[in-house]
Structure formats: structure tokens, C-alpha cells
Amino acid sequence: MRAIVFDKFGEPAEVLRCAERPRPEPGAGELLVRMLAAPVNPSDLLNVRGKYAKLPSLPATPGFEGIGIVESAGPGLYGRLLVGRRVAAMNSRTGSWGEFAIVNARRAIPLSPRLPLEQGAMFFVNPATAYILTRKLLAVPPGEWLLQTAAGSALGRMVIRLGRRFGFRTLNIVRRADQVAELTALGGDLAIAASGDDLRDKVRSATAGAGVRFAIDAVGGATASAVAGCLAPRGRLVLYGTLSPEPLSISPRDLIGAGGTIEGFWLGSWMERLNLVSKLRLVRMLTRLILDGVLKSEVGAVYPLEKVVEAVMTAERPARGGKVLLGMTNDEIGMTNLSVDS
């Protein structure tokens, strides 16, 4: 089978290659999934660079999520029930950037036939993170401010649409001034181009000195440190990404006097704590919100596996116009109405 492989950690465009690999076999409680499509997410590229929280043994295949059809199952009743089903695959043992992948049966979610293939490929990482952060972990009440960094990202745009749906206000931090009008037009209540030292002053000014009770950060470093200084009394800051390699540097006074908290969120760990009924409820909610357009992912381009270098370079290009997907075969790419770079 063909799969994307890297033998050492480094810049994705330099270390990734398409290679022939042995077709894996599922063990107990596992599935063999014929992959159809998978996105290129920032977490995937962090993994290739060797900067993710849990790193694979090398050589490895990237890709934490994707969509595929279950070909076969190892021992276990639940897995056998999924054979032939189209599933969203949360991958941990073998990556999703290949023609076949091994997936834990409990991390393969049957998808509604109404869900388009490209949306199924991006079903979990961004939609689930956006929904869980805002509706479950923070449960931002209607009318309250939620500050978010990296607001121009695919996930950031989902958070804006969630705010419109559920009534909370979004204060959106971006790096580029040209994104301000774009995010405001999308429905963001306020967008600010700021970073580091001036972020805190601009947020305090925008909130009449009150700060915000809820904040989420995908960047880390100086940006997250500045956000910590924007918290209102008993405010909460949730860190869910590390786009910056720098550590946080904050004054304890920013938290002690206001009674604020900083906590981390990792989707995989959060999902593992859910029982089956809770997972199914979450899947139904995500499906509904995707079909309604609230958690829909925009797609900029689809590349075949052989064009992985072009795919990862496009994925890291500013203002690329949507998420980059890898299509596993030309036939499957043709199942979508997407533009294909080939």
C-alpha cells in the first residue's frame, strides 16, 4: 500500500515522502480502515517536527484523523459490527495519511450518510474541539465575551459561528490587520489585530477595563501570556495549541488577585473519558452543526498522496482559503466536488 512516511523529525516538506508500505493487520479491538481522505492539520505538522506532546516511533505515518471504510476487524464484537461502514477515524497507532490504517474500534465513529465526504474527513479535530471548548468545558453563557487567539483559523471561524448560534460574544485576536473586517463580516462581535505587549492594552480598552471571563488560546508563548493578563475576576484561560515554541511568561499577580485559572485541553484525552452514550450524543450534535453550516470546514485544495510536499506547503501558507486535504486515490478524490491540485 502507499503511505506517507517520515524517518526523522524535521520540516514536513523536507522529511515526508510517499512510499510503499506493508499492509497492516488489525489486532484485538482494532479495525483495518481503507482511508478515503484526511486533512493536513497543524497538529499533524507539529508531530512531524517532533514537537507534539506524544511522539511516534520512527518510521511513522502522520495523520490524526480522516474518513474511510472499514475493511476488516480483529477479534471483538463491536469491531465486526462496523465492517463495511464509513467512519471518522481518530488515529493513534498508524497515521491516516495512507491507503490503509489501523484504528481502535472505539475511536472509529460511524458517520451519517448525509455528511459529505470532505466534512467527514475533518469531523473531529476542529469541530469537536471548538464545540467542547465553548459548550462543554467553558460553557460560555449568552452575552458573555469569549476571547480567542488565532481567530482566523478554521477552528476560530467555527467558534465565531458557535457564538452566533448560542448567543455568546467573540473577541477575536488575529495577527494580520486584513483579517479584522473579514472576521467581523463573518459574525465576530469584535476583531483586533494585536500580539504580545499591545494585546492586553487593546483588550482592556475594548472591554472598558473589565477584561474577559473566558478565553481560549491556540498559540502559547507571548500571546497566551498576554491573554492571561486580560482575564476578569475568576476568569478562565484554556490552552489548546502550541503554534509558538516559546513557553508562557506571566506575572502571578495576573492570577492571584483576580482568582483566575489557566488550564490545558487535549481532545484525545477528553474523548477517552467519555462513555459510549456520551460519545454518540456528541457525534449527533457535531453532525447536526456541520450540516447546519456552523461547524462546516472550508476546503482550499485536495492533493493526491504523491503531492504531499505541495500539500504541506500549501497548508502552511497564510490566507490559503481553506483546509488542505489528502485524497488517497484518484477515484475517491473524484467523489467530491472539490478543486484538485494534481
VEXVO-835664 format. One record per residue (C-alpha): residue number from 1; x, y, z; residue in three letters. Coordinates in Angstrom, 2 decimals. Layout:
BEGIN
@num NUM&X X&Y Y&Z Z&residu ala $
...
This chain:
BEGIN
@num 1&X 0.00&Y 0.00&Z 0.00&residu met $
@num 2&X 1.03&Y 3.63&Z -0.46&residu arg $
@num 3&X 1.52&Y 5.78&Z 2.61&residu ala $
@num 4&X 3.24&Y 9.00&Z 3.63&residu ile $
@num 5&X 6.29&Y 8.22&Z 5.76&residu val $
@num 6&X 8.94&Y 10.14&Z 7.68&residu phe $
@num 7&X 12.10&Y 8.55&Z 9.05&residu asp $
@num 8&X 13.24&Y 11.51&Z 11.14&residu lys $
@num 9&X 11.66&Y 14.55&Z 12.71&residu phe $
@num 10&X 12.05&Y 17.81&Z 10.83&residu gly $
@num 11&X 10.41&Y 20.25&Z 8.46&residu glu $
@num 12&X 7.49&Y 18.43&Z 6.78&residu pro $
@num 13&X 8.42&Y 19.48&Z 3.24&residu ala $
@num 14&X 11.89&Y 18.01&Z 3.77&residu glu $
@num 15&X 11.21&Y 14.73&Z 5.59&residu val $
@num 16&X 7.88&Y 13.49&Z 4.19&residu leu $
@num 17&X 7.75&Y 11.07&Z 1.27&residu arg $
@num 18&X 5.23&Y 8.75&Z -0.37&residu cys $
@num 19&X 6.37&Y 5.13&Z -0.12&residu ala $
@num 20&X 5.16&Y 1.54&Z -0.43&residu glu $
@num 21&X 4.50&Y 0.02&Z 2.98&residu arg $
@num 22&X 3.26&Y -3.41&Z 4.14&residu pro $
@num 23&X -0.49&Y -3.50&Z 4.57&residu arg $
@num 24&X -1.17&Y -3.64&Z 8.33&residu pro $
@num 25&X -3.37&Y -6.23&Z 10.04&residu glu $
@num 26&X -5.83&Y -5.43&Z 12.83&residu pro $
@num 27&X -5.36&Y -6.90&Z 16.27&residu gly $
@num 28&X -7.92&Y -7.43&Z 19.00&residu ala $
@num 29&X -10.32&Y -4.50&Z 19.24&residu gly $
@num 30&X -8.86&Y -2.93&Z 16.09&residu glu $
@num 31&X -10.08&Y -2.18&Z 12.58&residu leu $
@num 32&X -8.43&Y -2.10&Z 9.19&residu leu $
@num 33&X -9.79&Y 1.05&Z 7.53&residu val $
@num 34&X -9.42&Y 1.82&Z 3.83&residu arg $
@num 35&X -8.80&Y 5.54&Z 4.01&residu met $
@num 36&X -10.56&Y 7.89&Z 1.61&residu leu $
@num 37&X -9.35&Y 11.34&Z 2.65&residu ala $
@num 38&X -7.54&Y 13.07&Z 5.50&residu ala $
@num 39&X -6.81&Y 16.71&Z 6.36&residu pro $
@num 40&X -3.46&Y 18.35&Z 6.92&residu val $
@num 41&X -3.87&Y 19.82&Z 10.42&residu asn $
@num 42&X -1.37&Y 21.91&Z 12.41&residu pro $
@num 43&X -1.16&Y 19.09&Z 14.97&residu ser $
@num 44&X -0.07&Y 16.69&Z 12.22&residu asp $
@num 45&X 2.77&Y 19.01&Z 11.23&residu leu $
@num 46&X 3.83&Y 19.52&Z 14.84&residu leu $
@num 47&X 4.04&Y 15.74&Z 15.11&residu asn $
@num 48&X 6.30&Y 15.54&Z 12.04&residu val $
@num 49&X 8.52&Y 18.26&Z 13.51&residu arg $
@num 50&X 8.86&Y 16.30&Z 16.74&residu gly $
@num 51&X 7.11&Y 18.98&Z 18.80&residu lys $
@num 52&X 3.84&Y 17.23&Z 19.64&residu tyr $
@num 53&X 3.03&Y 16.05&Z 23.17&residu ala $
@num 54&X 3.24&Y 12.34&Z 22.28&residu lys $
@num 55&X 5.65&Y 11.34&Z 19.54&residu leu $
@num 56&X 5.54&Y 8.16&Z 17.42&residu pro $
@num 57&X 8.26&Y 5.59&Z 16.94&residu ser $
@num 58&X 10.02&Y 6.10&Z 13.61&residu leu $
@num 59&X 9.49&Y 5.48&Z 10.78&residu pro $
@num 60&X 5.93&Y 6.73&Z 11.09&residu ala $
@num 61&X 2.94&Y 7.87&Z 9.05&residu thr $
@num 62&X 1.31&Y 11.20&Z 10.01&residu pro $
@num 63&X -2.37&Y 11.98&Z 10.32&residu gly $
@num 64&X -4.57&Y 12.04&Z 13.42&residu phe $
@num 65&X -7.93&Y 11.95&Z 11.65&residu glu $
@num 66&X -9.62&Y 11.09&Z 8.40&residu gly $
@num 67&X -12.52&Y 9.25&Z 6.78&residu ile $
@num 68&X -12.55&Y 5.70&Z 5.50&residu gly $
@num 69&X -14.45&Y 2.45&Z 5.08&residu ile $
@num 70&X -13.89&Y -0.43&Z 7.50&residu val $
@num 71&X -12.41&Y -3.35&Z 5.53&residu glu $
@num 72&X -11.98&Y -5.87&Z 8.33&residu ser $
@num 73&X -11.86&Y -6.21&Z 12.10&residu ala $
@num 74&X -9.73&Y -8.06&Z 14.60&residu gly $
@num 75&X -11.28&Y -10.12&Z 17.41&residu pro $
@num 76&X -14.08&Y -8.27&Z 19.17&residu gly $
@num 77&X -17.83&Y -7.98&Z 18.60&residu leu $
@num 78&X -18.05&Y -4.19&Z 18.33&residu tyr $
@num 79&X -15.43&Y -4.04&Z 15.59&residu gly $
@num 80&X -17.19&Y -6.66&Z 13.47&residu arg $
@num 81&X -20.38&Y -4.58&Z 13.56&residu leu $
@num 82&X -18.51&Y -1.75&Z 11.81&residu leu $
@num 83&X -17.22&Y -3.72&Z 8.80&residu val $
@num 84&X -18.41&Y -2.03&Z 5.61&residu gly $
@num 85&X -19.34&Y 1.20&Z 7.41&residu arg $
@num 86&X -17.99&Y 4.64&Z 6.58&residu arg $
@num 87&X -16.30&Y 6.01&Z 9.68&residu val $
@num 88&X -14.45&Y 9.02&Z 11.02&residu ala $
@num 89&X -11.17&Y 7.56&Z 12.22&residu ala $
@num 90&X -9.29&Y 9.04&Z 15.17&residu met $
@num 91&X -5.88&Y 7.55&Z 14.65&residu asn $
@num 92&X -3.28&Y 6.68&Z 17.25&residu ser $
@num 93&X -1.36&Y 3.55&Z 16.13&residu arg $
@num 94&X -0.92&Y 4.12&Z 12.39&residu thr $
@num 95&X -1.44&Y 7.51&Z 10.75&residu gly $
@num 96&X -4.30&Y 8.36&Z 8.41&residu ser $
@num 97&X -2.10&Y 9.59&Z 5.53&residu trp $
@num 98&X -2.09&Y 6.26&Z 3.72&residu gly $
@num 99&X -4.32&Y 3.93&Z 1.78&residu glu $
@num 100&X -4.97&Y 1.79&Z 4.89&residu phe $
@num 101&X -4.80&Y 2.47&Z 8.61&residu ala $
@num 102&X -5.26&Y 0.54&Z 11.83&residu ile $
@num 103&X -7.79&Y 2.22&Z 14.12&residu val $
@num 104&X -9.00&Y 1.32&Z 17.60&residu asn $
@num 105&X -12.61&Y 0.21&Z 17.15&residu ala $
@num 106&X -13.71&Y 2.54&Z 19.95&residu arg $
@num 107&X -12.20&Y 5.51&Z 18.10&residu arg $
@num 108&X -13.95&Y 4.82&Z 14.79&residu ala $
@num 109&X -17.24&Y 6.71&Z 14.63&residu ile $
@num 110&X -19.92&Y 5.67&Z 12.09&residu pro $
@num 111&X -20.96&Y 8.71&Z 10.08&residu leu $
@num 112&X -24.33&Y 9.83&Z 8.81&residu ser $
@num 113&X -24.77&Y 9.16&Z 5.06&residu pro $
@num 114&X -25.90&Y 12.79&Z 4.77&residu arg $
@num 115&X -22.45&Y 14.04&Z 5.72&residu leu $
@num 116&X -20.28&Y 14.93&Z 2.68&residu pro $
@num 117&X -17.04&Y 13.02&Z 2.37&residu leu $
@num 118&X -14.81&Y 16.05&Z 2.86&residu glu $
@num 119&X -16.67&Y 17.07&Z 6.03&residu gln $
@num 120&X -16.35&Y 13.53&Z 7.38&residu gly $
@num 121&X -12.60&Y 13.69&Z 6.79&residu ala $
@num 122&X -12.40&Y 16.69&Z 9.13&residu met $
@num 123&X -15.10&Y 15.57&Z 11.54&residu phe $
@num 124&X -13.27&Y 15.63&Z 14.85&residu phe $
@num 125&X -10.16&Y 17.72&Z 15.41&residu val $
@num 126&X -11.58&Y 21.17&Z 14.69&residu asn $
@num 127&X -15.37&Y 20.74&Z 15.08&residu pro $
@num 128&X -15.15&Y 18.72&Z 18.29&residu ala $
@num 129&X -12.51&Y 21.00&Z 19.82&residu thr $
@num 130&X -14.49&Y 24.16&Z 19.04&residu ala $
@num 131&X -17.73&Y 22.70&Z 20.39&residu tyr $
@num 132&X -16.28&Y 21.10&Z 23.52&residu ile $
@num 133&X -14.26&Y 24.18&Z 24.49&residu leu $
@num 134&X -17.15&Y 26.60&Z 24.18&residu thr $
@num 135&X -20.20&Y 24.49&Z 25.10&residu arg $
@num 136&X -18.85&Y 21.84&Z 27.49&residu lys $
@num 137&X -15.58&Y 22.85&Z 29.14&residu leu $
@num 138&X -16.21&Y 26.60&Z 29.48&residu leu $
@num 139&X -19.97&Y 26.59&Z 28.82&residu ala $
@num 140&X -19.83&Y 30.28&Z 27.88&residu val $
@num 141&X -23.18&Y 31.88&Z 28.84&residu pro $
@num 142&X -25.16&Y 34.01&Z 26.39&residu pro $
@num 143&X -23.98&Y 37.61&Z 26.34&residu gly $
@num 144&X -20.52&Y 36.86&Z 27.80&residu glu $
@num 145&X -17.27&Y 37.61&Z 25.99&residu trp $
@num 146&X -15.10&Y 34.73&Z 24.79&residu leu $
@num 147&X -11.63&Y 35.85&Z 23.74&residu leu $
@num 148&X -9.88&Y 33.62&Z 21.24&residu gln $
@num 149&X -6.46&Y 33.83&Z 19.61&residu thr $
@num 150&X -5.72&Y 32.50&Z 16.10&residu ala $
@num 151&X -9.27&Y 33.57&Z 15.32&residu ala $
@num 152&X -8.71&Y 33.48&Z 11.56&residu gly $
@num 153&X -8.05&Y 29.73&Z 11.60&residu ser $
@num 154&X -10.63&Y 27.15&Z 10.56&residu ala $
@num 155&X -11.35&Y 26.43&Z 14.23&residu leu $
@num 156&X -11.52&Y 30.12&Z 15.06&residu gly $
@num 157&X -14.20&Y 30.67&Z 12.42&residu arg $
@num 158&X -16.19&Y 27.79&Z 13.88&residu met $
@num 159&X -16.04&Y 29.46&Z 17.29&residu val $
@num 160&X -17.41&Y 32.67&Z 15.77&residu ile $
@num 161&X -20.34&Y 30.78&Z 14.24&residu arg $
@num 162&X -20.93&Y 28.95&Z 17.52&residu leu $
@num 163&X -21.13&Y 32.33&Z 19.23&residu gly $
@num 164&X -23.81&Y 33.44&Z 16.78&residu arg $
@num 165&X -25.74&Y 30.20&Z 17.31&residu arg $
@num 166&X -25.56&Y 30.10&Z 21.12&residu phe $
@num 167&X -25.50&Y 33.81&Z 21.92&residu gly $
@num 168&X -22.05&Y 34.42&Z 23.39&residu phe $
@num 169&X -19.87&Y 37.26&Z 22.07&residu arg $
@num 170&X -16.48&Y 36.62&Z 20.47&residu thr $
@num 171&X -13.45&Y 38.87&Z 20.86&residu leu $
@num 172&X -11.18&Y 37.66&Z 18.09&residu asn $
@num 173&X -7.41&Y 38.19&Z 18.14&residu ile $
@num 174&X -5.60&Y 37.96&Z 14.79&residu val $
@num 175&X -2.09&Y 38.79&Z 13.58&residu arg $
@num 176&X -2.96&Y 40.45&Z 10.28&residu arg $
@num 177&X -4.99&Y 43.67&Z 10.03&residu ala $
@num 178&X -6.65&Y 42.47&Z 6.81&residu asp $
@num 179&X -8.43&Y 39.72&Z 8.79&residu gln $
@num 180&X -10.30&Y 42.18&Z 11.02&residu val $
@num 181&X -13.00&Y 43.14&Z 8.52&residu ala $
@num 182&X -13.26&Y 39.55&Z 7.28&residu glu $
@num 183&X -13.99&Y 38.12&Z 10.72&residu leu $
@num 184&X -16.38&Y 40.91&Z 11.59&residu thr $
@num 185&X -18.31&Y 40.18&Z 8.40&residu ala $
@num 186&X -18.39&Y 36.50&Z 9.38&residu leu $
@num 187&X -20.17&Y 37.41&Z 12.61&residu gly $
@num 188&X -17.39&Y 38.10&Z 15.08&residu gly $
@num 189&X -18.50&Y 40.75&Z 17.57&residu asp $
@num 190&X -15.06&Y 42.32&Z 17.72&residu leu $
@num 191&X -11.77&Y 41.59&Z 15.96&residu ala $
@num 192&X -8.41&Y 43.02&Z 16.98&residu ile $
@num 193&X -5.06&Y 42.77&Z 15.23&residu ala $
@num 194&X -2.59&Y 42.50&Z 18.10&residu ala $
@num 195&X 0.16&Y 40.38&Z 19.59&residu ser $
@num 196&X 2.35&Y 40.36&Z 22.66&residu gly $
@num 197&X 2.65&Y 43.66&Z 24.51&residu asp $
@num 198&X -0.21&Y 45.57&Z 22.85&residu asp $
@num 199&X -2.77&Y 42.74&Z 23.08&residu leu $
@num 200&X -3.52&Y 43.29&Z 26.75&residu arg $
@num 201&X -3.98&Y 47.05&Z 26.35&residu asp $
@num 202&X -6.30&Y 46.65&Z 23.35&residu lys $
@num 203&X -8.46&Y 44.03&Z 25.06&residu val $
@num 204&X -8.74&Y 46.07&Z 28.25&residu arg $
@num 205&X -9.72&Y 49.10&Z 26.18&residu ser $
@num 206&X -12.32&Y 47.11&Z 24.21&residu ala $
@num 207&X -13.92&Y 45.80&Z 27.41&residu thr $
@num 208&X -13.86&Y 49.13&Z 29.28&residu ala $
@num 209&X -11.15&Y 47.78&Z 31.58&residu gly $
@num 210&X -13.18&Y 44.77&Z 32.71&residu ala $
@num 211&X -11.30&Y 42.05&Z 30.85&residu gly $
@num 212&X -12.87&Y 38.74&Z 29.86&residu val $
@num 213&X -14.12&Y 35.80&Z 31.92&residu arg $
@num 214&X -13.45&Y 33.22&Z 29.21&residu phe $
@num 215&X -10.51&Y 32.82&Z 26.84&residu ala $
@num 216&X -9.06&Y 30.10&Z 24.62&residu ile $
@num 217&X -5.58&Y 30.13&Z 23.12&residu asp $
@num 218&X -4.00&Y 28.12&Z 20.30&residu ala $
@num 219&X -0.67&Y 29.94&Z 20.22&residu val $
@num 220&X 1.14&Y 29.87&Z 23.56&residu gly $
@num 221&X 4.28&Y 31.94&Z 24.16&residu gly $
@num 222&X 3.96&Y 35.72&Z 24.40&residu ala $
@num 223&X 0.41&Y 35.68&Z 23.02&residu thr $
@num 224&X -1.00&Y 33.35&Z 25.68&residu ala $
@num 225&X 0.97&Y 35.22&Z 28.35&residu ser $
@num 226&X -0.68&Y 38.48&Z 27.28&residu ala $
@num 227&X -4.12&Y 36.83&Z 27.26&residu val $
@num 228&X -3.61&Y 35.77&Z 30.88&residu ala $
@num 229&X -3.40&Y 39.47&Z 31.71&residu gly $
@num 230&X -6.79&Y 40.05&Z 30.05&residu cys $
@num 231&X -8.74&Y 37.85&Z 32.46&residu leu $
@num 232&X -11.53&Y 39.32&Z 34.55&residu ala $
@num 233&X -12.02&Y 38.18&Z 38.18&residu pro $
@num 234&X -12.37&Y 34.37&Z 38.27&residu arg $
@num 235&X -11.59&Y 34.28&Z 34.57&residu gly $
@num 236&X -10.52&Y 31.06&Z 32.83&residu arg $
@num 237&X -7.96&Y 30.63&Z 30.07&residu leu $
@num 238&X -7.82&Y 27.28&Z 28.26&residu val $
@num 239&X -4.72&Y 26.43&Z 26.24&residu leu $
@num 240&X -5.34&Y 24.03&Z 23.36&residu tyr $
@num 241&X -2.47&Y 24.65&Z 20.93&residu gly $
@num 242&X 1.23&Y 25.47&Z 20.74&residu thr $
@num 243&X 1.75&Y 27.34&Z 17.49&residu leu $
@num 244&X 4.56&Y 29.22&Z 19.22&residu ser $
@num 245&X 7.50&Y 27.19&Z 20.53&residu pro $
@num 246&X 8.06&Y 29.68&Z 23.37&residu glu $
@num 247&X 6.86&Y 29.00&Z 26.94&residu pro $
@num 248&X 4.42&Y 31.19&Z 28.83&residu leu $
@num 249&X 5.80&Y 34.00&Z 30.97&residu ser $
@num 250&X 3.22&Y 35.56&Z 33.27&residu ile $
@num 251&X 3.11&Y 37.51&Z 36.49&residu ser $
@num 252&X 1.49&Y 35.59&Z 39.36&residu pro $
@num 253&X -0.41&Y 38.82&Z 40.14&residu arg $
@num 254&X -2.42&Y 38.32&Z 36.94&residu asp $
@num 255&X -3.97&Y 35.23&Z 38.53&residu leu $
@num 256&X -3.70&Y 35.74&Z 42.29&residu ile $
@num 257&X -5.60&Y 38.99&Z 42.57&residu gly $
@num 258&X -8.33&Y 38.01&Z 40.12&residu ala $
@num 259&X -8.54&Y 34.35&Z 41.13&residu gly $
@num 260&X -8.03&Y 33.35&Z 37.52&residu gly $
@num 261&X -7.08&Y 29.92&Z 36.22&residu thr $
@num 262&X -5.08&Y 28.55&Z 33.29&residu ile $
@num 263&X -5.74&Y 25.00&Z 32.15&residu glu $
@num 264&X -4.87&Y 22.76&Z 29.24&residu gly $
@num 265&X -7.13&Y 20.84&Z 26.86&residu phe $
@num 266&X -6.25&Y 17.82&Z 24.73&residu trp $
@num 267&X -9.07&Y 16.40&Z 22.63&residu leu $
@num 268&X -7.84&Y 12.82&Z 22.68&residu gly $
@num 269&X -7.69&Y 12.66&Z 26.48&residu ser $
@num 270&X -11.09&Y 14.34&Z 26.84&residu trp $
@num 271&X -12.72&Y 11.90&Z 24.42&residu met $
@num 272&X -11.25&Y 8.88&Z 26.22&residu glu $
@num 273&X -13.09&Y 9.89&Z 29.39&residu arg $
@num 274&X -16.49&Y 9.77&Z 27.68&residu leu $
@num 275&X -18.66&Y 6.69&Z 27.81&residu asn $
@num 276&X -20.21&Y 5.32&Z 24.62&residu leu $
@num 277&X -23.58&Y 7.03&Z 25.12&residu val $
@num 278&X -21.92&Y 10.42&Z 25.65&residu ser $
@num 279&X -19.79&Y 9.93&Z 22.55&residu lys $
@num 280&X -22.84&Y 9.12&Z 20.44&residu leu $
@num 281&X -24.62&Y 12.22&Z 21.71&residu arg $
@num 282&X -21.57&Y 14.32&Z 20.84&residu leu $
@num 283&X -21.41&Y 12.80&Z 17.35&residu val $
@num 284&X -25.08&Y 13.58&Z 16.72&residu arg $
@num 285&X -24.61&Y 17.18&Z 17.84&residu met $
@num 286&X -21.48&Y 17.66&Z 15.72&residu leu $
@num 287&X -23.23&Y 16.15&Z 12.70&residu thr $
@num 288&X -26.19&Y 18.49&Z 13.12&residu arg $
@num 289&X -23.99&Y 21.56&Z 13.47&residu leu $
@num 290&X -21.85&Y 20.58&Z 10.47&residu ile $
@num 291&X -24.92&Y 20.07&Z 8.28&residu leu $
@num 292&X -26.29&Y 23.43&Z 9.50&residu asp $
@num 293&X -23.03&Y 25.11&Z 8.45&residu gly $
@num 294&X -22.00&Y 26.11&Z 11.98&residu val $
@num 295&X -19.10&Y 23.64&Z 12.16&residu leu $
@num 296&X -18.58&Y 23.25&Z 8.43&residu lys $
@num 297&X -14.94&Y 23.17&Z 7.31&residu ser $
@num 298&X -13.94&Y 25.08&Z 4.20&residu glu $
@num 299&X -11.67&Y 23.21&Z 1.80&residu val $
@num 300&X -8.99&Y 25.01&Z -0.16&residu gly $
@num 301&X -7.43&Y 22.15&Z -2.15&residu ala $
@num 302&X -7.16&Y 18.37&Z -2.39&residu val $
@num 303&X -3.86&Y 16.67&Z -3.23&residu tyr $
@num 304&X -3.03&Y 13.04&Z -4.04&residu pro $
@num 305&X -0.53&Y 11.29&Z -1.79&residu leu $
@num 306&X 2.26&Y 11.77&Z -4.32&residu glu $
@num 307&X 1.90&Y 15.55&Z -3.91&residu lys $
@num 308&X 2.37&Y 15.54&Z -0.13&residu val $
@num 309&X 5.17&Y 18.12&Z -0.22&residu val $
@num 310&X 2.96&Y 20.56&Z -2.14&residu glu $
@num 311&X 0.10&Y 19.75&Z 0.25&residu ala $
@num 312&X 2.01&Y 20.60&Z 3.43&residu val $
@num 313&X 3.50&Y 23.74&Z 1.89&residu met $
@num 314&X 0.02&Y 24.91&Z 0.90&residu thr $
@num 315&X -1.35&Y 24.06&Z 4.35&residu ala $
@num 316&X 1.14&Y 26.45&Z 5.98&residu glu $
@num 317&X 0.59&Y 29.27&Z 3.53&residu arg $
@num 318&X -1.23&Y 32.32&Z 5.01&residu pro $
@num 319&X -4.66&Y 33.10&Z 3.54&residu ala $
@num 320&X -4.79&Y 29.77&Z 1.73&residu arg $
@num 321&X -8.61&Y 29.85&Z 1.52&residu gly $
@num 322&X -9.49&Y 26.63&Z 3.36&residu gly $
@num 323&X -8.21&Y 23.34&Z 4.72&residu lys $
@num 324&X -5.91&Y 21.13&Z 2.64&residu val $
@num 325&X -6.96&Y 17.50&Z 2.18&residu leu $
@num 326&X -5.08&Y 14.43&Z 1.01&residu leu $
@num 327&X -7.14&Y 12.12&Z -1.22&residu gly $
@num 328&X -5.98&Y 8.51&Z -1.10&residu met $
@num 329&X -6.93&Y 7.52&Z -4.65&residu thr $
@num 330&X -7.99&Y 9.45&Z -7.72&residu asn $
@num 331&X -11.35&Y 7.66&Z -7.64&residu asp $
@num 332&X -12.06&Y 8.84&Z -4.12&residu glu $
@num 333&X -10.93&Y 12.38&Z -4.90&residu ile $
@num 334&X -13.43&Y 12.35&Z -7.72&residu gly $
@num 335&X -16.23&Y 11.62&Z -5.24&residu met $
@num 336&X -16.12&Y 15.25&Z -4.09&residu thr $
@num 337&X -16.88&Y 18.46&Z -5.88&residu asn $
@num 338&X -13.58&Y 19.96&Z -4.79&residu leu $
@num 339&X -10.79&Y 21.51&Z -6.78&residu ser $
@num 340&X -7.87&Y 19.09&Z -7.02&residu val $
@num 341&X -4.22&Y 20.01&Z -7.38&residu asp $
@num 342&X -2.61&Y 17.24&Z -9.36&residu ser $
